[in-house]
Amino acid sequence: MTSTDFPFIPYTQDSISEKEMIERSKSFYEKVDKRRSVRDFSDEPVSKEVMENIIMAASTAPSGAHKQPWTFCLISNASLKSKLRELAEEEEKKSYGGRMSDEWLKDLAPLGTDWVKEFIDIAPWIVVIMKRAYEFNEDGSKHNNYYVTESVGLAAGFFLLAVQNAGLVALTHTPSPMNFISKALNRPENERPFLLIPVGHPAKNAEVPSLTRKSKEEVIHYYE
Ligand SMILES: Cc1cc2nc3c(=O)[nH]c(=O)nc-3n(C[C@H](O)[C@H](O)[C@H](O)COP(=O)(O)O)c2cc1C
């Protein structure tokens, strides 16, 4: 029992056998291992209802002191998408044209990316995840949020898996620096752009870079 003046409710979860646990955890791993960042989108529409479900799944993520310090801007307006593309390309042209170090450009080479961000126009939805650095109280004073980057990072991870689960694809995009987004979307001063994520169906002949993920031995350090 927890000692607090605030209400608590029972937590219930179906218990499953060890065998089923192994099967489920393996099939989930196999499923998420198929997720890829896709840069070739089709313009095939996706319903707003699907996008709302995906966002609400993302918004179930844990957050520091349960502050849920995120806003998801859900954009389908064609002229706004074009504006975002234009502004993103302006920044990316500068980044690829000298702002990024040689080492960074070398690391990006296998991905085949450049400053052209056609997908912002083509994908039916652009989701901009904003992180909320703080909240405003009713009297206009500020109220802290906690572990904002960690919390919004988790929500973004949930978001990407929800996209995959819905049979769609996404690209985690960071047109850097991202301040132009706050202005273009007219966001309040307590919000900062975190990620710009096009969501939709893959183009018919979409390709992704052939990448290898780290092995179990590389990512797990055991203390038994
Ligand atoms: C924080 C973050 C920022 C990223 N920024 C970009 C980006 O600006 N442009 C891009 O094409 N991919 C971007 N990516 C996608 C990565 O390149 C991609 O996740 C990585 O190459 C692994 O590929 P996968 O997602 O298909 O497994 C970003 C990913 C993360 C997590």
The ligand as a Gaussian input file, in Angstrom:
#p B3LYP/6-31G(d) Opt

LIG

0 1
 C       17.495000      12.071000     -33.118000
 C       17.493000      11.603000     -34.532000
 C       17.667000      12.510000     -35.555000
 C       17.617000      12.103000     -36.885000
 N       17.715000      13.034000     -37.887000
 C       17.589000      12.643000     -39.159000
 C       17.539000      13.610000     -40.204000
 O       17.572000      14.825000     -39.962000
 N       17.433000      13.176000     -41.482000
 C       17.348000      11.856000     -41.784000
 O       17.249000      11.529000     -42.977000
 N       17.369000      10.900000     -40.829000
 C       17.462000      11.274000     -39.526000
 N       17.417000      10.333000     -38.527000
 C       17.200000       8.917000     -38.866000
 C       18.465000       8.082000     -38.703000
 O       19.350000       8.356000     -39.758000
 C       18.082000       6.606000     -38.678000
 O       17.293000       6.360000     -37.544000
 C       19.301000       5.693000     -38.626000
 O       20.044000       5.836000     -39.813000
 C       18.933000       4.219000     -38.431000
 O       18.052000       3.807000     -39.439000
 P       16.638000       3.152000     -39.106000
 O       15.821000       4.190000     -38.397000
 O       16.083000       2.770000     -40.449000
 O       16.894000       1.989000     -38.209000
 C       17.458000      10.725000     -37.198000
 C       17.299000       9.808000     -36.149000
 C       17.299000      10.236000     -34.843000
 C       17.073000       9.234000     -33.733000

